[in-house]
Amino acid sequence: MAEDGKGGYSEHDDRVGDDRVGDDRLGGGGFAGRRKKGRGPFRGKMYSEMNHRAWNRGVAGPSPGGQLEEGDGDVPMSDTHDSVRTRYSPYGPRLSRRGDDWHNRGRGGASNIHFTMKRELTSPDRSGSVSRNSNRRKWFKITIPYGKKYDKSWLLSSLQNLSSVPFIPVEFHCDQSRAYFYVDDVAMANALKQLSRKITDRENYKVVVIVNHSAPPPSVQKDLKPEEIEQLKVTMSKRYDGSQQALDLKNLRSDPDLMAQNIDAVLNRRNCMLAVLRIIEENIPELLSLNLTGNKLYQLDDLGELAQKATNLKILNLSRNELKSERELDKVKGLKLEELWLDENPLCNNFRDQSTYVSAIRERFPKLLRLDGHELPPPIVFDVEAPTTLPPCKGSYFGSDDLKMLVLRFLQQYYSVYDSGDRQGLLDAYHDGACCSLSIPFLSQSPSRTILSEYFKGSRNVKRLKDPGLRFKLLKHKRLNVVAFLNELPKTQHDINSFVVDVCAQTNTLLCFAVHGVFKEVDGKSRDLVRGFTRMFIAVPAGITGLCIVNDQLFVRKANTEEIRKAFVMPAPTPSSSPVPTLSAEQQEMLQAFAMQSGMNIEWSQKCLQDNNWDYSQAAQVFTQLKTEGKIPEVAFLK
């Protein structure tokens, strides 16, 4: 989005020019005598040569007065910085498009499909509560540049508090960095327009509010009327070439038959596009080629269901539309396309050369053979006849037995305190300048409705969190803050037997290792719910325990089915499944005696003796001292 010289912005909207909104309902109908799915050969003709000219696209900016008008027409919107740019032409002279002259011959002839009209079929109003006159209200689209970084409740409450006219936001949503919503009253729109740059965020930036005329939002747009559906079917019948299984919807709005019936078929409106997809699904699911040239499409959200409606589609022509970013293609990348046309869309300006253009498009459509009429190199594919299975997960990796014993002893002591109910004892495990952070996966639904809702407020998922101030706030500094934060997390019980430990790096002064496993919560609404986790510790040598944490990164996620099945089946006190090293007869005898006298289990008794070079008297003295100080965890006495 670019800012113009008057401090305003121009923005693409749901309508272009003087688009009118129909009051519609979607009906059903049949294509009589259509081909059965999969019948008939598909012959992909190549295109004849023609000269390709660069397309310079002029852009209209905001009106000089900057005021909202009461007229019925919509305001054309596009980015002002494109006003003098010439699109990059990836290829030079190009071949003509099949879609430019599809079916001009013999329309309505014997090769076309005939229809059986069904006028009694209607579908209910999607919105449910919107009256038939709702489309006659004047709608306005409110755009907040960079609004995605703001909390929705803060943004709307700030606008409500300052607005001179109360308003009801409809369909609040975000797209890329922007936030949008709709209002259906000119007084509300004018009041919101006056709030631009009147609100300051926490970074001292002024919040910009852009107001534009708009078509009704998708939730209040109605389906086409039954008679409009039938006329649309007739028009699509004339534009369908059964021999090629190709449908030409180029410049559909300008079709003479539709215009004669006063039907405004604008495919960048949700109701029209869904009606077209419904007709394709019910009548020509065997469709191989679809031409959507010149329909002013600026987003492909409503085309996302095409892959399910026409599973055989191989050719898609989107030339001469308004697509600004190749990311729009992600919404239709489920199509197994072999040929795609995108020339004369603004997105073609985004690439510095042909190779990057081809690479970006083929990333979405790996099997693509032709782009804008040009042959592409054969795709690189792997000829795998049957799905392969991944090798089993490897066990823990420590690097050495000494390191293994050090890390396992630390983990046993750490999690015995962590799961004890009072985590204040962890203060001794962290360095004075330690850092700690928590993150959870990106939530596709409302955080309050997910099983990870207790962790959402503390999540520092940097891939989704763009606010640098909040990023810093969610990083806990100093050990007091770290332990206080850990105390706020739900009470847990970890399954030590599930632990897989990987030592990533080791020096004389630093040790980095990761712990993977599962735990369950022991209280609250998620009690006994099993979760998976990964924890990355960076520690330095210190104290009796041997390690002191300087950095702690905790990632909590939903446990998978296999993890839940195996959780807490074996109550083992250690993540290690390796056998105990072979001991001499004298050491075995000493170990049994020490375990009996100390009360500790064999593994901890052996560790105490090994740490004291198998000196029984010294090991007993150290054990007595540590037990008196309360520094031996309860897990050491589990047998």
N, C-alpha and C positions, 0 to 999 in steps of 0.2 A: 504494500500500500504506500502510495507516495503522497506527500503533503504539497498542496499547491501554494501559490503565492499569497492567497488570502487566508491561510491558516485552516482551510477546510480539506476534506478528503473526498475522493470519489471512490465509489465502491460498486462492485457488481451486485445485482439484485436478482430477485426471482422473476422479474419481468423486464422486457426491453421494449423501448418505443411506446406505442399506444396499445400494448397487449390488453385484451379484455378477458375477464374471467367469466367462464360459463357456469351455470348452475346445473350440475350434471349428476347422472346416475349411470353406473356401468351395467350394461346388460349382456347377456350371452347370446351366441348364435352359432350356426354351423356352416362350414364350407362344404357344400354338397359336391360329391365326386372328387374330393381332393385326393392326391396321391397318398398311398400308405407310406408310413415312415420308412425311410431307407430305400425306397424304390427309385429307379432311374439313375443313370450314370451322372457323375459330376464332372463336367469338363471345365476346368479353370482356364478361361481364355486370357491370354496376355493382352496388354493394352497397346493401342496404336500410338505412334509417336506424336507428340505435340510440344509446342514451346511452352515453357513454364515461366511465368513472370513473377517477380517478387511482389509481395503484397504489403503496401504501406497502409497502416491502419490509423485513421484519425480518431481522436478521442475527445469527447466533450467533457468539460469540467463543470464545476458547480455554477449555478446561475448567478449573474452579477448581483442580484439583490440578496441572494442567500436565504430567501424566505420560502416557506412552504406554501404551495398554491392549493386551491380548492378544486382544480380541474380533475377530470376523470382520467387523463392520460398518466402513464407512469413516467418516471424520470430515467432516461438511459444512463447507465453507470458503467464505468471502466476505469482502469488506473491511469492517472494523468501522465505518468512518466513514460507511457507508451506512445504519446501523441506524435512524436517525430521519429520514432525508431523504424528502421527497415528490418524485416525479419531475416534471419539467417537462412539462406537457401542451401540446405545440405548437399544438393546434388547438381545443380545446373539444369540443362535441358531435361525435361521429364516426359515420361509417357503419360498418355491421357488416362483418366480414371474410367473404369468400367461403369461406375455409378453416374458419370456425367451424361451418358446417353443410354442408360438402361431402359429397355422396353419402350422406347419412343415409337418403335414400330409395333403395329398390331395390337395396341392396347384394347382390351375388351374382346380380343379374338378368341380363336378356339383354344389357344394354349393357356388362357387364363382360367382361374378357378371360379366356379359358380357358387352362389350362396343360397342357403335356406334361412329366411328371416324368422326370428323368434322375438316378437315384440312383448310378450308377456313377462320376460325375465328382467328383473331389476335386482340391484344389490343395495343393501341398506347404507345409510349415511354413515361414513366412518367416524365422524366427530360425535354423533349421537345427540348432542344437545344444541347444535347450531341450527338455526332456522333456515328455511329456503332463501330468505332475504339476506343472509349473513354475507354473501359475496358482494352485495351492493354497498356494504360499508367501506369506508376509505381506510386502507391499511397502510401502515408505515413501518419500515424496518429500521431498527435502532442498532447501530454498529459501534462497538467500543474497541478501537485498535489496541492491541496488546492486552485485551481484557481477559484472556485466558489465565494470566498470572494472578488475577485477583480472586479472592474468595467470593463465591456467588452471593452469599447472604450479605457480606460487607458492601459489595458493589450496589446491589439493589436497594439496600436500606439507605445507603448514602444518597442515591438518586431520589428515593422517596422522601427523605427528610428535607431536601432542598427544593424539590419540585413544587411549583405553585399550584399544580393540578394533580390530584392523586391518579395513579395509573396502575393498570394490571398488566404485567409483562406476560406475553404469550410465547411459548416455545423458546425459552432461554436455552441457548446452546453455544458451543465453541467450535470454531473451525480454524485449524492452524493456530495462529496467535490471537485471533480476534474472538470477541464474544458478541452474540446477536440475541435480540428478542424483538417481538412485534407489539405494536399497540394499534387500536382500531378507532382512534379519535384524533382529529386534527388539533384539538386543544391540548391533549396529552403530548402529541408530537412536538408542538411549538414550545411547550413547557420544558420538555427534555432537551430540545435544541438550545435553549437558553442556558443549560447547565454545562455546556462544553467548556472545559478548562476551569470550571468552578470548584472541582474536587481535587484535592492533593493526596497522593498515596504516600506510603511510608518512606518512599525513596525521593520524595519531594518532586515527583513528576505530576503534571497536570493530566487529569483523565479527560480524554477527548470523546465527545459524543457526536456521532454522525447520524442524521435523520434523512431518510429517503422514502419517496413513495414506493409502494410495494404491492405485489399481488397478495392475496390472502395466504397466510402460512399453510403448509401442507395439511395440518391437522383440521383446518376448516374448509379446505377446498373439497368440493363434491365431485363425485364421478360424473361422467358424461350421461346425458339423458338417453333413454332407450333409443329414441329416433336418431340421435347423434351417433350412437354406437353403430346402428345399422348402416348409416351413410358412410361412417369410417370404414366399415367392413367392405362396402362396395368399392370405395376408393382404393383400399389396400388390395382388393381383388384385381383391379385394373393395373395395379403397379407390381403385381407378382408374376414372375416368369417361371412357370412350372417346369419347363425344360431344364432350366439352370438352378431351380430351387432358390431363386434370388428375389429379394423384396427391395424395391427402390422407394424409399421415403424421403428422397431429396426435396428440400424446400416444401415440406408437407403443408405448411400453413398457406402457401400460395396456390394450392391445388384448386383449379377452377370449380370442380364439383363441390368441394367443401365451402368455398367462398360463396357459391350460388345458394347454398343452404344456410349461409351466415354462421358457419361452424368455425370457431377459432381454434384450430388444432396446433397448439404451441407445445412442442415436445420438451421444452425446458420447464414445463409445468408438470408436477407430479401426477395429476389426474389424467392428463393426456398420455403421458408415457406409460403409466400403468394400464391404461385401456389398450394401447397398442400391444404391450407385452401379453395381456390377457388374450387378445385375438390371435397372436402368434402361437401361444401355448395351446389354445383350443383347436386351431385350424391348420397351422403349418409348423408343427414341432420339428419336422425334418429339414427346416430352413438351413441352407448352407451359406448364404451370402446376404448381408444386410447393409444398405446404404443409408446413412443418416446425414449426408452432406447438407450444409447450409441451414441448420435448424437452430442456430444460436445457442447451442449447448455449452454452458460454462461449468457444469459439474455433472458427474456421472453416477450420483447416488442412486437415482431411480432406475438406472440401467443395470444395477448390481444383480438383479434377479434374472438377467438374460441367460446366464450360463445354465440355469435350471429350466428355463422355458424353451430354449433351443440348444439342446446338448450337442448337435452336430455342426454348429456354426463354425465356419473356417475363415470367412472373409468379413471384415468389418470396416466400413468407410466412415470416418469421422472428419473428413476434410471440411475446411471453411466453417468451422465452429468457433467457439470462444474459450476453449480450454487453455488455461494459463499455466498449468503445472503438470508435469508428467506424473505427479503423485495421484492425479485423478484416475489414471489407468489402473492403480491398485484396486479400485473398486470393481473392475471387470477382468482382473487377471485370472479368474477362474475359467475364462474362455480358452479353448485350445486352438488359438488362431494360427493360421498359416500365412495370412495376408492382412495387412493393416494399412490404412491411409490416415495420416495426421496432418498433411501439409496445409498451410494457411490457417493454422491455429497459433495463438500467441506463444504457446509453449515451445514452438520451434525456435524462438529467439533465445532460449535459455542455454543453448549449446554452442560451444566455441568451434566445433568442427563436426564433420560427418561421423567420425568414429565414436565420439562420446554420445552423439544422438542415437546411433544404432545400439550402442551398448546399454544405454538407459532403457530403451524400449524393449530390447531383447531380454533384459533382466526380468521384465514382467511376463514376457511371452517367449519362453525358451525355444519353442518349436517354430517360430516365425521364419518363413522363407522369403517373403517379399514385404518391403516397407516403402510406402509411397510409390509403388510401381517398380521398384528396383529389386533385383535379385540380391539376396544376402548369402554369405557363405553358409554352407550346411552347418546346422547346430551341432555342438559337441554333446553327445549323449553317451550314457553307459548302458550297454546291452545286458541288462540283468533280467534273466528269465523268471526268477523266483525271488521273492523278498528274502533278504538275509537277516539273520538275527545278530544282535550285538553280543560280543563276548561277555562273560560274567564279570561282575565288578571285582576288582582286585581288593585285597585286604589292606590293612594299615601298612604304612611305610615309615620307618623311623631312622634308617641309616645305620644304626649300631645298637647293640644291646644296652649299652650304658645310657644312650639317649632315650631309648625306649623306656627304661625303668624311670628315668627322670620325668619324662612327659606323663607317663601313666600315673605316677605317684601324685604329680601336680593336679591332674584331672580328677582323680578320685577325691583328693582333699577339696578341690575347688567346688565340685558339684555336690559333695556332701554338705557343704555350707550353703550353696545356692538353693538346694532343695529343702533346707531345714526349716524354712518359714521365716527366718530372720537373717537377712543377707548383710547385716552390719559387719559380720565377721569377715566379709570379703575386703574390707579396708586394707588388711595386711597383704592382700594379693595384688594390689595396684600401686603403681608408682605415683609419686606426688603430682607429676605433670601428665598423668595418663589421659587418653582420649577414648571415647566410646561412642558407637553409633548403632542404630537399629534400622533395618529396612525390611520391607515386605514387597511381594510382587505387585505390579501395577494392577489396580482394581478396575475391571470393566463395568462394574455396577456400583451402586451406592455403597460407600464404606460401611454405613450403619447396618447393611443387610448381609455382610459377608462374615465368615467365621473368623476372620482376622481383624474384626472391628476394634478389639481391645488394643491392637498394636498400631492402628492407623495414625493416631495423633502423634506418635513418636517416630513414624517412618521417615527415613531420610533417603528416599529413592532418588538419587541424583539424575537418573535418566529422565524422570518425569518432573522433578522439582527444579524450576527455573529461577526462583526468587533467591538471590544470593544471601539476602538477610536471613531468610528462613533456613537456608542451608546451614549457615553458621550457628543459628540458634539451636538447631537439632543435633549439633555435634557437641557432646558433653565433654567439658574440659575439667581437669583436676579430679582427684580420686573421690573427694567428698561428693561432688556432683554426679560422678559416675555411679557410685554405690546408691546414692539417693534415687537416681533414675532406675537402676535395677530393682530397687525395692518397690517401685511403682508398677512394675510388670506383674502379670498374674503369677500366682504361686504354682510351682511345677514339681514334677517328678520325672527325672531323665532315666531312660533305659540305657544303662551303661553298656549292656551287651550289644546294643545297636551301633555303638561308636565305631567309626572308621577314622583313623588319624593319619594325616599326611604331613610329614615334616618338609617344608618348602625350602627353607634356607637356614644355614647354621654357620656362625662364626664364633670366635672366642668370647664375644661380648653381646651376641644377639641370637635369638632363636625365633623362627617364624613357623607356625604350624596351624593346620586347619582341622577342625573336628566336625564330622557329619554324623547325624543321628536323629533320634526321635525323642519326644517327651510328651507328657500329658499334663493338663491343668488339673489341679486338685480342689479347686473351689470356683465359685462364680457360675455364670450361665453356660460356660463352656467346659464344665467339669467332666473329666475323663475323656475329653476330646484329644485325639492323638495328632500332633503336628510334627512336621519335619523341620530341621534347622541345619544351618552351616555357620560355624563360628571360626573366625580367623583371629588368632592370638599372635601378637608380637611381644616377646618377653626378653628381659635381660637377667643375668645371674644375680641373685640376691637372697639373703636370709636362709633360714633353716630349710624351707621348702625347696630352695634351689632356683626359683623363678619369680620374677616380678613383672606384671603386665604393664606395658607402656601403650599398647593400642589394642582395642577390642572391637571387632566388627561382627555383629549378630544379624543373621538373615533368617527370618521365620517364614515358613510357607505351609501350605496344606500338604499333609502326608499323602503319599500315593497308596493305592490299594495293597500292594505287596508289603509296604512298610507297616501299615495298620495290621495286616495279618500276622506279621512276625513280632510285633511290639510286645514287650514284657512277657514273652513266652519263657525265656530262660533268665532267671534272676541272678546274672553273673555280676560280680563286683568289679570286673575289669574289662576294658575293650579289647584286650589281647586274647587271642586264641592260640598263641604259640606255646609249645611245650616248655616246661621248666628245664633250664640247662642241666645237664648231667652233673651230679655232685659225687664226690668221693664218699666212701662209707663213713669216714669220720665226720664229714660235713653233714651228711644225712642224719647222723646220730645227734650232732650238735643242734641241727635245725629242729628236730622233733622235741628235744629238751627245751629249747628256747620258746617254741610255740606253746608248749604246755605251761611253762612258767609265766610267760607274758600274757597269755590269753589271746594273742593275735593269731590270725590265720597264717597258713604256710607262706603265702606270697609276701606278706608284710614282714613276717619274721625273717625270711630269707633276705629281704631288702635291708633290714636293719643289720643283719650280720655281714652282708656284703659291704655295706657302707663303712663298717668298722673293721674291714679286712679279716673277718672271721675271728675277731677277738671277742670271746664270749663275755668277759668281764666288762670290757669297754662298751659293748653293745647293750648290756643290761643297764649300765649307768646312764647311757644316752636315753634309753627307753624310759627309765624312771623319771628322768628330768622332763622329757617331753610330755609324759602323761600327767605329771604334776602341773605343768603349765597349760594343760588342756589342748595341746597342739596335735594330738593324734586323732584323726577322724574316726567316726563310728564304723566306717566301711572296713577299717583294718581289723575289726573284731568279728566281721561276718564270716561264717564258716559254712 
